Structures are given as structure tokens and as C-alpha cells.
Amino acid sequence: MSPSPFLRFGGFSRGMHSRLLFFRRKPINSWRQRRWQSSEGATARGQNVWERLWHSPWALVIAGISDFYRPAEKLSLTQNIALLATGSIWTRWCLIIKPKNVLLAAVNFFLAGVGVVQVSRILAYRRSVANSDTGVKAAAEEVVGDVKEVAHEAKDAAKDAAKKLV
């Protein structure tokens, strides 16, 4: 049996054509197939489980809460005011729009709460530093006054001693 003249010139045999049809893209019928091929089904395919938390709005709230353990002098006032403003504006917006997005409003409410706590910590720290600076200045003025007094008394004692010698 001789090969087909169609194959000799680069054409496909019936068997080759059926093999190529096996690899064609079939329509997605089942829910599982659609879920597997969607971007949301990435966790089913082995994507990092924590990536959803990393990309969620709760990550910003968790980062703000972790800053509760940092000293107040290392916190940024402008950054925490931005957290406060963002949280309060978006909380209001999530409750105005239709349909109301209550979960996103909850995230932004906690973000505003973190901002309030951190801004109050920063302002309290700055107020205590300002008060301690005025206290230090008053103590320094008091010490300078005492030193002047002692110097004046020493000067008088030296004059008295000089008069006795003469």
C-alpha cells in the first residue's frame, strides 16, 4: 500500500487530523472548570493561601495595629492622619452607595479607629515632650539663678577676706 499523495505534499491524513482535534479548546461547561480557570480559583491550583489576606484591605488594619507596639516618637503624624481620613471618608462612602457594602465599611471603620488611636498617641507624646522641655528650661533658669547667688556670695566673701588682710 503506497502512502497517500496528500501526505506527500505536507497535507494531513485522517488520523493526524483527528489527533489535532483532540487538543482543540472545548467550551467550558461545568462550574468546576469555570472556577478552576478563573482568577479566583487560583487558590485551588496551589496559590499561596496568605495572598488573599495580603491583598485584602484588612492587611492595612493589621499593619496599623502592629504599630501599637512601636514607640510614639517613631510614628509619622501625617501617615496616621491619612489613615484616619481615608478610613472615615470610605466608611461614609460605603454606607451611602447602593448597594451598601457593609464589610468594606467595617474594614474602613477599623482603619479610622487605628488612625484615631495612633494620632492621639503621637499628640500625647508631643505634648509631654513640650511640657518636659518647658520644665527643663525652668529648672535650668533656677540652676543659673542659684549659681549667680553662690558666685555673688563667694565674691563678697573674697572682698571681706581681702579687707581683713589689708
Secondary structure by P-SEA (a helix, b strand, c coil): cccccccccccccaaaaaaaaaacccccccaaaaaaaccccccccccccccccccccaaaaaaaaaacccccccccaaaaaaaaaaaaaaaaaaaaccccaaaaaaaaaaaaaaaaaaaaaaaaaaaaaaaaaaaaaaaaaaaaaaaaaaaaaaaaaaaaaaaaac
